[in-house]
């Protein structure tokens, strides 16, 4: 049957409208300038998934100047007209996308990159940024009132970046939800050692400088990356179970050791592998630097960084983070108890393992020491807010939650749960709801009341 002229015109109009809708829906759009974290709205970036960072950094301790060239390999998750990178303070001189010069603009800590042509959804691309300047540490109430990030020392630099300071020394999608693998090359004056994540690929002298090349082959959150530089005494070997160990200690601290960092690191790595599941990375270790003014340690992936000689309890805490925080990372910073509560509970487990005090007694000591009107009980552990995300309640009440869970479901289910959690989310991200669901599935019990009381409600719970 032939169509009338009006019908043909109507069909053509419908087809044209459909074409316009399809064209509009596939038009390139800018990537978001943040990943959607309520604590850090502009950290991380939308429109792409970071896959690999290739970092070349050269540092001069005399001038405190850093010169860097970072190449990020990423996959577009939408058709991109432009996208952002996070970089604080440092000056950008050139940006290239897929080897071609790209336009860029800057607004605060955001670099907006506009490639010459739109980047197709699903396509892998590279962006290379050349930059330099004097990196500035961050400060404020977030990390115990201490400076953090890129911190100058007497002979180099101590780099510990949780939660938002990785972008003070390299351009990135600076949020733990966007993990990637890394190659990191550190160029420093001869006589100094540049230490980073993963395993050491090579060390070579170039003129009056030394370049060390490190490779982290497992996905890593940006805040766990380091490029610590200084004079170090290095000891390498293997744990009794066979995991490679790399421990570097500032020689200034040689006579202040009250704990054998190497021995504790090796022992704890193997013990946690029995309790939490197989060690998730290629190497374990430690970086111990003479930086006491920092006042904290950080679970740098594969080799925790200590700003001074620390206790055995601190070492086992940071090593537990290799599972809880490093391999299994938070989706959003409000779930930080999944890192700190678990690592604190690991300290209690270590004390129990050593026959010093049971985890139950550690729980009671903390619970009984704090009256009901203490500020400690007024922080909601499952969402502690940005400026109190590292408050003691996140650590201690988070650990208390785990002890209450252990006593509710029993040791068999509890010690099945821990390695199940690290296996299920290995090298990925997870949230509090994920943990609750897994705990209920493994225990076969409904646990809403327990978690509501200990994680989501303020006030001192009644035992």
C-alpha positions in Angstrom: 0.0 0.0 0.0 1.5 3.4 -1.0 1.7 6.1 1.7 0.1 9.5 1.2 2.3 12.6 0.8 1.4 13.8 4.3 2.2 10.4 5.8 5.6 10.3 4.1 6.4 13.8 5.4 5.3 12.7 8.9 7.6 9.6 8.7 10.5 11.8 7.6 9.9 14.2 10.5 9.8 11.3 13.0 13.0 9.9 11.6 14.7 13.2 11.8 13.6 13.8 15.4 14.9 10.3 16.3 18.2 11.1 14.7 18.5 14.4 16.7 17.8 12.6 19.9 20.4 9.9 19.2 22.9 12.5 18.1 22.3 14.6 21.2 22.6 11.6 23.5 26.0 10.7 21.9 27.4 14.2 21.9 30.7 14.6 23.8 30.3 16.1 27.3 32.8 17.2 30.0 33.8 14.8 32.7 32.8 15.8 36.2 35.3 17.7 38.4 34.8 15.3 41.4 34.0 11.7 42.0 31.0 12.5 44.3 32.6 12.3 47.8 30.7 14.3 50.4 33.9 15.0 52.4 36.0 16.0 49.4 33.6 17.1 46.6 36.3 17.9 44.0 38.7 15.0 44.7 38.8 12.4 41.9 37.2 13.0 38.5 34.4 11.7 36.4 34.3 10.5 32.8 37.2 8.2 33.0 38.7 5.3 34.9 42.4 5.6 35.8 44.3 2.5 34.9 48.1 3.2 35.2 50.3 6.1 36.3 53.8 6.4 34.9 55.6 9.0 37.2 59.0 10.6 36.6 59.9 13.0 39.4 63.2 14.8 40.0 63.8 16.4 43.4 66.5 18.8 44.6 66.6 19.0 48.4 68.7 22.1 48.3 66.0 24.1 46.5 63.0 21.9 47.5 62.0 22.0 43.8 60.2 19.1 42.2 60.1 18.6 38.4 57.7 16.0 37.1 56.3 14.3 34.1 53.2 12.1 34.7 51.5 9.9 32.1 48.1 8.6 33.0 46.6 5.8 31.0 42.8 5.8 31.5 39.6 4.5 29.9 36.8 6.9 29.0 33.5 6.0 30.7 31.6 8.5 28.6 32.2 10.3 25.3 34.5 13.1 26.6 34.9 16.6 25.3 37.1 17.4 28.2 38.2 16.0 31.6 39.8 17.1 34.8 42.9 16.2 36.8 43.7 17.1 40.4 46.9 19.0 41.0 47.6 21.4 43.9 49.9 24.5 43.7 52.4 23.2 41.1 52.8 24.8 37.7 51.8 23.0 34.5 53.9 23.8 31.4 52.5 21.2 28.9 49.6 18.7 28.5 49.4 16.1 25.8 46.6 13.7 25.1 47.5 10.6 23.0 50.8 12.3 22.2 49.2 15.4 20.8 49.4 18.8 22.5 46.1 19.6 24.3 44.6 22.8 25.6 44.2 23.1 29.4 42.8 25.6 31.9 43.2 25.8 35.6 40.8 26.7 38.4 42.2 26.2 41.9 43.3 22.6 42.2 41.5 21.5 39.0 43.2 21.2 35.6 40.6 20.9 32.8 42.1 19.2 29.7 40.5 19.6 26.3 41.9 17.2 23.7 41.9 18.1 20.0 39.1 15.6 19.4 36.4 14.0 21.5 37.5 10.8 23.3 35.1 7.9 22.5 33.4 6.0 25.4 35.2 2.8 26.2 38.4 3.9 24.5 41.8 3.9 26.4 43.7 7.1 26.2 46.9 8.7 27.7 47.4 12.1 29.1 50.9 13.4 29.9 51.4 16.4 32.1 54.8 18.2 32.5 54.9 20.3 35.7 57.1 21.6 38.5 57.5 23.9 41.5 57.9 23.6 45.2 55.4 21.1 46.7 53.6 22.3 49.7 52.4 20.1 52.6 48.8 20.3 53.7 47.7 21.1 57.2 44.7 21.6 59.4 42.6 19.4 61.7 42.1 16.4 59.4 45.3 14.4 60.3 45.7 14.9 64.0 46.6 18.6 63.4 49.8 17.6 61.7 51.2 18.6 58.3 51.0 15.8 55.8 51.8 15.2 52.2 55.1 16.2 50.7 57.2 17.1 53.9 60.8 18.3 53.7 63.3 16.5 56.0 66.9 17.3 56.9 68.2 15.2 54.0 65.3 14.9 51.6 61.5 14.4 51.8 59.0 12.3 53.7 55.9 11.6 51.6 52.7 10.5 53.3 49.5 11.7 51.7 46.3 10.5 53.4 43.7 11.6 52.6 44.0 14.3 49.9 47.7 15.2 49.4 48.8 12.9 46.5 47.9 15.7 44.2 50.4 18.0 45.9 53.1 16.1 43.9 51.5 14.5 40.9 48.4 15.1 38.7 45.9 12.4 39.3 42.3 11.4 39.9 43.0 11.8 43.6 40.4 9.5 45.3 40.7 5.9 46.5 37.7 4.9 44.4 39.9 5.3 41.3 42.8 2.9 41.8 45.5 2.2 39.3 48.9 0.5 38.9 52.1 2.5 39.0 55.6 2.9 37.6 57.5 5.5 39.7 60.9 6.8 38.8 62.6 9.0 41.4 65.6 11.1 40.4 67.6 12.4 43.5 71.2 13.5 44.2 73.7 10.8 44.5 74.0 9.5 48.1 70.3 9.7 48.6 67.8 6.8 48.1 64.4 7.3 46.5 61.9 4.8 47.8 58.4 4.0 46.5 55.8 1.3 46.3 56.0 -2.2 45.0 59.3 -3.7 44.0 62.5 -2.1 42.9 63.0 -2.6 39.1 66.3 -0.8 38.7 68.8 1.7 40.2 71.1 3.7 37.9 73.4 6.6 38.2 73.0 9.5 35.8 75.6 12.2 36.2 75.5 13.4 39.8 72.1 11.9 40.4 70.6 8.4 41.0 67.4 7.2 39.5 65.4 4.4 41.1 62.5 2.8 39.3 59.7 1.2 41.3 56.7 -0.7 40.1 53.4 -1.3 41.9 51.7 -4.0 39.8 48.6 -4.1 42.0 45.9 -1.4 42.0 46.6 1.3 44.4 44.8 4.4 45.8 46.6 7.6 45.1 47.1 8.6 48.7 49.1 5.4 49.3 51.8 6.4 46.7 55.1 7.7 48.0 58.4 9.1 46.7 60.3 9.3 50.0 63.9 10.4 49.6 66.8 10.5 52.0 69.7 8.6 53.5 68.7 5.1 54.5 70.2 1.9 55.7 68.4 -0.8 53.7 67.8 -4.4 54.6 66.2 -6.9 52.3 65.2 -10.6 52.6 62.1 -12.7 52.9 59.6 -13.5 55.6 59.7 -17.1 56.9 56.7 -17.8 54.5 58.6 -16.3 51.6 57.3 -12.8 51.0 60.0 -10.4 49.9 60.9 -7.7 52.5 62.4 -4.2 52.0 63.1 -2.2 55.1 64.8 1.2 55.0 65.7 3.1 58.2 67.2 6.5 58.5 70.7 6.1 59.9 70.1 9.0 62.3 67.6 6.6 64.1 70.1 3.7 64.3 70.6 4.1 68.0 67.0 4.9 68.9 65.5 1.6 67.9 63.5 0.1 70.6 61.9 -2.4 68.3 63.3 -4.6 65.5 61.3 -3.1 62.6 62.5 -5.8 60.1 61.7 -8.7 62.4 58.3 -7.4 63.4 57.4 -6.6 59.8 58.3 -10.1 58.7 56.5 -11.8 61.6 53.4 -9.7 61.4 53.1 -10.1 57.6 53.1 -13.8 57.9 50.7 -13.9 60.8 48.2 -11.6 59.2 48.4 -13.8 56.1 47.0 -16.6 58.2 44.2 -14.5 59.8 43.2 -12.1 57.0 44.1 -14.2 53.9 47.1 -14.3 51.6 49.3 -11.2 51.6 47.9 -9.1 48.7 51.1 -7.5 47.3 54.5 -8.5 45.9 56.6 -7.1 48.7 56.3 -6.1 52.4 58.5 -3.7 54.3 58.9 -0.3 56.0 60.2 3.2 55.5 61.4 4.7 58.8 62.5 8.3 58.4 63.7 11.0 60.8 60.6 13.1 60.7 59.2 13.1 64.3 57.3 16.4 63.8 54.9 14.6 61.4 53.7 12.6 64.4 52.0 9.8 62.4 52.6 6.8 60.3 50.9 5.8 57.1 50.0 2.4 55.5 51.9 3.2 52.3 51.1 0.3 50.0 53.7 -2.5 50.3 55.9 -0.7 52.8 54.3 1.5 55.5 56.0 4.8 56.2 56.9 5.7 59.8 57.9 9.3 60.7 60.1 8.0 63.5 60.8 4.7 65.2 57.4 3.3 66.2 56.2 0.6 68.6 55.5 -3.0 67.7 51.8 -2.2 68.1 52.0 0.6 65.5 53.8 -1.7 63.0 51.2 -4.4 63.2 48.5 -1.8 62.8 50.0 -0.4 59.6 50.7 -3.8 58.2 47.0 -4.9 58.8 46.1 -1.9 56.6 47.7 -3.8 53.7 44.5 -5.8 53.7 42.1 -3.3 55.2 42.5 0.0 53.4 45.1 -0.8 50.8 43.8 -4.0 49.1 40.2 -3.3 50.1 39.8 0.4 49.9 36.9 2.6 50.8 34.4 3.7 48.2 33.9 7.0 50.0 35.9 8.6 52.9 32.9 8.4 55.2 33.6 4.7 55.5 37.1 5.2 56.9 36.3 3.0 59.9 36.6 0.1 57.5 40.3 1.0 57.4 41.0 2.3 60.9 38.6 0.2 63.0 40.0 -3.0 61.4 43.6 -2.0 61.8 43.0 -1.0 65.5 41.3 -4.3 66.1 44.3 -6.0 64.5 46.4 -4.5 67.4 44.0 -6.2 69.8 44.4 -9.5 68.0 48.1 -9.2 68.1 48.1 -8.6 71.8 45.8 -11.7 72.1 48.2 -13.7 69.9 51.1 -12.7 72.0 49.4 -13.7 75.3 49.4 -10.1 76.6 45.7 -9.3 76.7 42.6 -10.7 75.1 40.7 -8.7 72.5 37.7 -8.8 74.9 39.8 -7.2 77.7 41.1 -4.5 75.3 37.5 -3.7 74.4 36.5 -3.5 78.1 39.5 -1.3 78.9 38.5 1.2 76.3 34.8 1.0 77.0 35.1 1.4 80.8 37.7 4.2 80.6 35.3 6.6 78.8 32.2 8.0 80.7 28.9 8.3 78.9 29.2 12.0 78.5 32.7 11.8 76.9 32.9 13.5 73.4 34.3 10.1 72.2 30.7 8.7 72.1 29.3 11.6 70.1 31.0 10.7 66.8 29.0 8.6 64.4 31.5 6.0 63.3 29.9 5.2 60.0 29.9 8.9 59.0 32.3 10.8 61.2 32.5 14.0 59.1 35.6 15.3 57.4 37.4 17.2 60.2 36.9 14.2 62.6 37.4 11.4 60.2 40.6 10.4 62.1 39.2 10.9 65.6 40.0 8.2 68.1 36.3 7.0 68.1 36.7 6.0 64.4 39.6 3.8 65.5 38.5 2.6 68.9 34.8 2.4 68.5 35.3 0.8 65.1 37.4 -1.9 66.8 34.7 -2.2 69.5 32.2 -2.9 66.8 34.2 -5.8 65.5 34.6 -7.2 69.0 30.9 -7.0 69.6 30.4 -8.7 66.2 32.8 -11.4 67.2 31.0 -12.1 70.4 27.6 -12.1 68.7 28.4 -14.5 65.9 31.2 -16.6 67.5 34.9 -17.1 66.6 34.2 -19.6 63.8 32.0 -17.3 61.8 34.1 -14.2 62.7 37.4 -15.6 61.5 35.8 -16.9 58.4 34.4 -13.5 57.7 37.7 -11.6 57.8 39.4 -13.5 54.9 36.2 -13.7 53.0 35.9 -9.9 53.1 39.5 -9.4 51.9 39.0 -12.0 49.1 35.7 -10.7 47.9 37.0 -7.1 47.5 40.7 -7.8 46.8 42.3 -4.8 45.0 38.9 -3.1 44.9 36.6 -0.9 46.9 33.8 -1.5 49.4 31.5 0.3 51.8 29.9 -0.4 55.2 26.7 -1.8 53.7 28.8 -4.4 51.9 30.5 -5.5 55.1 27.2 -5.8 57.0 25.6 -7.9 54.2 28.6 -10.3 54.2 28.6 -10.6 58.0 24.9 -11.5 57.9 25.4 -14.0 55.1 28.4 -15.8 56.7 26.9 -15.8 60.2 23.3 -16.6 59.0 22.1 -13.9 61.5 20.3 -10.6 61.3 22.7 -8.0 62.6 21.0 -4.7 62.0 20.6 -3.8 65.7 24.3 -4.4 66.4 25.6 -2.2 63.6 22.9 0.4 64.2 24.0 0.7 67.8 27.8 0.7 67.3 28.2 2.5 63.9 25.2 4.6 63.2 24.1 5.9 66.6 25.9 8.4 68.9 26.0 7.8 72.7 27.6 5.1 74.8 26.0 1.8 74.1 24.7 -0.3 77.0 26.3 -3.7 77.3 
